[in-house]
Amino acid sequence: MTIREQQPKDYLGPSKIPFSISALALVVFVLLGVFTLLSQKHRLKEMSSKSKASDVDIASFCSVTGASYKDAKKFLEKHKRLDAAVDAYYSNPNSFATSTKPQTSAPSTSKLNASFDEYKDPDSEDITINGTIKLCEDLEKDPEDVVLLAVAYELKAPEIGRWTRKGWVDGWKANGCDSLPAMKNAVARFGHQLSTDSAYFRKVYLYTFDLGRTDGARSLAMETAQAFWSLLIPHGLKGGALSHISSTDSDDDVDMNGAEGWRPEYTDWWFEFLNEKGGKGVSKDTWSMFLDFMRSIDAKFEKYDMEAAWPSTIDYFVEFAKARLASSRA
């Protein structure tokens, strides 16, 4: 009997076993390779996504602060979140400064006079509407941007769209500016401060009343007042300048979780109430005390003191708001 004849019937032969093992190993190897490739692609995608998110934050940081790309990256790497990085920058803008040189001399009066003349109305001693539009273009700001109210406060503009030479020179000098890049940085700072700093918000808010009055008028036109509120209130709510406080006498007890205080929809109710009530204007007393009212009122209008020295317009609005809240629960 030959060796072949002596093998069992289920014997696969000497060459078939190695072949089967090799085929299985090849399949496993290929599958592992595919899995590894997919994992690498997933990691690369995640890294790319994080990189893009970082680039977005850097661009936002540069836009708000006017800082360089390199400085923006350093602040964001240290503070992780965009809002925390921006706050840190305004607290100490030179802590990471690398590409911006601090101004070693006082702002130049002659440079500021020259820049004023670039925008000045040829038929007036002041910068007027056309010059204001050009200024907004150079500052890369929409003429209806709320930050223009802060600029008006800083430069002591006598009215909307009018700037005096004295206010221009003194205001920019006080902020360390005599060039357009420096002005852009200052305007970014004004906007951030207006959103986050309650004391600064109050200064700009109160100044805005006189800014918007027509000559000889004791009150602010209703349409103008609502336009200003539409700009100021959302900006103050967004950054915390209008955070709720338990007392109008101090900013110490601030509601940090946002459970109390003014809400965006209340602004719409306020406008609706004023329009239903009628009246052509808003008095200075109502304008100024409405700011304190927004910051001190509770979210349900339950703690409002009707006996306190609030303007009657605000008294009536509280009744209006309570009725709206009651109807929304029904």
C-alpha positions in Angstrom: 0.0 0.0 0.0 1.3 3.5 -0.9 1.6 6.3 1.6 -1.3 8.1 -0.1 -3.5 5.0 0.2 -2.7 4.9 4.0 -4.2 8.4 4.7 -7.7 8.7 6.3 -10.5 9.8 3.9 -10.9 13.2 5.6 -7.2 14.0 5.2 -6.9 17.3 3.4 -3.4 16.9 2.1 -0.1 18.4 3.2 -0.5 21.5 1.0 -4.1 22.4 1.9 -3.7 23.2 5.6 -1.0 25.8 5.2 -3.0 27.4 2.4 -6.2 27.7 4.6 -4.2 29.2 7.5 -2.5 31.7 5.2 -5.8 32.8 3.6 -7.4 33.4 7.1 -4.3 35.3 8.2 -4.5 37.5 5.1 -8.2 38.3 5.7 -7.5 39.2 9.3 -4.5 41.4 8.2 -6.7 43.2 5.6 -9.5 43.8 8.1 -7.0 45.2 10.7 -5.5 47.5 8.0 -8.9 48.8 7.1 -9.9 49.4 10.7 -6.6 51.2 11.4 -7.1 53.4 8.3 -10.6 54.3 9.3 -9.5 55.1 12.9 -6.7 57.4 11.6 -9.2 59.1 9.3 -11.6 59.7 12.2 -8.8 61.1 14.3 -7.7 63.4 11.6 -11.3 64.6 11.1 -11.6 65.3 14.8 -8.3 67.2 14.8 -9.3 69.1 11.7 -12.6 70.0 13.4 -10.9 71.2 16.5 -8.4 73.2 14.4 -11.3 74.9 12.6 -13.1 75.7 15.8 -9.9 77.1 17.2 -9.5 79.3 14.0 -13.0 80.5 14.5 -12.3 81.5 18.1 -9.1 83.2 17.1 -10.9 85.2 14.3 -13.6 86.2 16.8 -11.0 87.2 19.4 -9.1 89.4 16.8 -12.4 91.0 15.6 -13.5 91.9 19.1 -10.1 93.1 20.6 -8.1 94.1 17.6 -5.2 91.9 18.8 -2.9 90.1 16.5 -3.4 86.5 15.4 -0.4 85.5 17.5 -1.6 87.2 20.7 -5.1 85.9 20.2 -3.8 82.3 20.0 -1.8 82.7 23.2 -4.8 84.1 25.2 -7.1 81.3 23.9 -4.5 78.6 24.6 -4.2 79.8 28.2 -7.9 80.6 29.0 -9.5 77.9 26.8 -12.9 79.8 26.3 -13.4 82.8 24.1 -15.3 84.8 26.7 -12.6 84.2 29.4 -9.8 85.0 27.0 -11.4 88.3 26.0 -12.0 89.3 29.6 -8.4 88.5 30.4 -7.2 90.5 27.4 -9.1 93.6 28.6 -7.8 93.1 32.1 -4.2 93.1 30.9 -3.8 93.5 27.2 0.0 93.5 27.4 0.4 90.3 29.2 1.0 88.3 26.0 1.6 91.2 23.6 4.2 90.3 21.0 3.4 92.0 17.8 1.9 95.3 19.0 4.2 97.9 20.3 2.9 100.0 23.2 2.6 103.7 22.5 5.5 105.4 24.2 4.4 109.0 23.6 1.1 110.8 24.2 -1.3 110.9 21.3 -0.6 113.6 18.8 -3.0 116.6 18.8 -1.9 117.5 15.2 -2.7 113.9 14.0 -6.1 114.0 15.6 -6.8 117.4 14.1 -5.8 116.1 10.7 -8.0 113.0 11.1 -10.9 115.2 12.1 -10.5 117.3 9.0 -10.7 114.1 6.9 -14.3 113.6 8.1 -15.4 117.2 8.6 -18.2 118.7 6.6 -16.8 121.4 4.3 -19.8 123.6 5.1 -19.6 123.1 8.9 -17.2 123.3 11.7 -18.2 119.7 12.7 -18.3 116.2 11.4 -21.9 115.6 10.2 -23.8 112.8 8.6 -21.6 112.2 5.6 -18.5 112.2 7.7 -20.1 109.9 10.2 -20.9 107.4 7.5 -17.3 107.5 6.3 -16.0 107.1 9.8 -18.2 104.0 10.3 -16.8 102.6 7.1 -13.2 103.2 8.3 -14.0 101.7 11.7 -15.7 98.8 10.0 -18.9 99.3 12.0 -22.5 99.5 10.9 -23.9 103.0 11.6 -26.6 101.3 13.6 -24.2 99.4 15.8 -24.8 100.0 19.5 -21.1 100.7 20.0 -21.6 104.0 18.2 -23.5 105.2 21.3 -20.4 104.4 23.4 -18.2 106.3 20.9 -20.6 109.2 21.1 -20.3 109.2 24.9 -16.5 109.0 24.8 -16.2 111.8 22.2 -19.0 113.9 23.8 -21.0 114.1 20.6 -23.7 116.8 21.0 -26.2 114.8 18.9 -26.5 111.7 16.7 -24.3 112.0 13.6 -22.5 115.2 14.8 -19.0 115.4 16.3 -17.1 118.5 17.4 -13.4 119.0 17.0 -12.9 119.5 20.8 -14.8 116.3 21.6 -12.9 114.4 18.9 -9.4 115.5 20.0 -10.0 115.2 23.8 -12.0 112.0 23.5 -9.5 110.1 21.4 -6.5 111.5 23.4 -8.1 110.3 26.7 -8.3 106.8 25.1 -4.7 106.9 23.9 -5.5 107.1 20.2 -4.2 109.2 17.3 -4.5 106.6 14.4 -7.2 104.5 12.8 -5.8 101.2 14.1 -5.7 102.5 17.6 -9.3 103.9 17.2 -10.5 100.4 16.1 -9.0 98.8 19.1 -10.6 101.4 21.4 -14.0 100.9 19.8 -13.8 97.2 20.3 -13.0 97.9 23.9 -16.0 100.2 24.2 -18.3 97.5 22.9 -17.0 94.9 25.3 -17.2 97.2 28.2 -20.7 98.4 27.3 -21.8 94.8 27.3 -20.1 93.6 30.5 -19.6 96.6 32.8 -22.7 97.9 34.6 -21.2 101.2 35.6 -20.0 102.0 32.1 -23.4 100.8 30.6 -25.1 103.3 32.9 -22.9 106.2 31.8 -23.6 105.5 28.1 -27.3 104.8 28.7 -27.8 108.1 30.6 -25.8 110.1 28.0 -27.9 108.6 25.2 -31.0 110.4 26.4 -29.5 113.9 25.8 -27.8 112.6 22.6 -31.2 111.8 21.1 -33.2 114.8 22.1 -34.1 117.4 19.6 -33.2 121.0 20.3 -35.4 122.4 23.1 -37.2 119.2 23.8 -37.5 118.0 27.4 -38.4 114.4 26.5 -37.1 111.8 24.0 -39.4 111.0 21.1 -41.1 107.7 21.6 -39.8 106.2 18.4 -36.3 107.4 19.2 -36.4 106.0 22.7 -37.6 102.6 21.5 -34.8 102.5 18.9 -32.2 103.2 21.5 -33.7 100.6 23.9 -33.7 98.1 21.0 -29.9 98.6 20.7 -28.9 98.9 24.4 -31.0 96.3 26.2 -30.0 93.2 24.2 -26.3 94.3 24.4 -26.5 94.7 28.1 -28.3 91.5 28.7 -25.8 89.5 26.5 -22.7 90.5 28.5 -24.2 90.9 32.0 -24.2 94.7 32.3 -28.0 94.3 33.0 -27.7 91.4 35.4 -30.3 91.3 38.1 -29.4 92.9 41.5 -31.3 92.7 44.7 -30.9 96.4 45.4 -30.6 99.5 43.2 -28.1 100.9 45.7 -25.4 98.4 45.0 -24.1 96.0 42.4 -22.7 93.7 45.0 -25.6 91.2 45.1 -25.8 90.1 41.4 -27.9 87.2 40.3 -25.3 85.0 38.5 -27.6 82.2 37.3 -30.0 84.4 35.4 -33.1 83.1 37.2 -34.3 86.6 38.1 -34.3 89.9 36.3 -35.3 91.3 32.9 -35.9 89.0 30.0 -35.8 89.7 26.3 -39.5 89.2 25.8 -40.2 91.9 28.5 -38.7 94.5 26.2 -41.3 93.6 23.6 -44.0 93.9 26.3 -42.6 97.3 27.3 -42.9 98.6 23.7 -46.4 97.1 23.3 -47.5 98.8 26.5 -46.0 102.2 25.5 -47.6 102.0 22.1 -51.0 101.1 23.6 -50.7 103.8 26.2 -50.0 106.4 23.7 -47.9 109.5 24.3 -45.3 111.2 22.2 -42.2 111.0 24.3 -40.3 109.5 27.2 -39.3 111.8 30.1 -35.8 111.9 31.5 -37.1 110.6 34.8 -38.7 107.6 33.1 -35.6 106.9 30.9 -33.2 107.0 33.8 -35.3 105.0 36.4 -36.3 102.4 33.8 -32.6 101.2 33.9 -32.8 100.7 37.7 -36.2 99.0 37.2 -34.8 96.5 34.7 -32.0 95.5 37.0 -34.0 95.2 40.2 -37.3 93.7 39.1 -37.9 90.0 39.7 -38.8 87.7 36.8 -42.5 87.5 37.9 -42.9 91.2 38.8 -44.0 90.1 42.3 -41.6 92.1 44.4 -42.3 95.4 42.8 -43.0 98.1 45.4 -45.9 100.2 44.2 -45.3 102.7 47.0 -41.8 103.4 46.0 -40.9 106.5 44.0 -41.2 104.9 40.5 -42.7 106.9 37.6 -46.4 106.1 37.1 -45.6 104.8 33.6 -43.6 102.0 35.2 -46.3 101.3 37.8 -48.8 100.8 35.0 -46.4 98.6 33.1 -46.0 96.3 36.0 -49.8 95.7 36.1 -49.7 95.1 32.3 -46.8 92.6 32.7 -48.5 90.7 35.5 -51.6 90.3 33.4 -49.5 89.0 30.5 -47.8 86.5 32.8 -51.1 85.4 34.2 -52.6 84.9 30.7 -49.6 82.9 29.6 -50.1 80.4 32.5 -53.8 80.0 31.8 
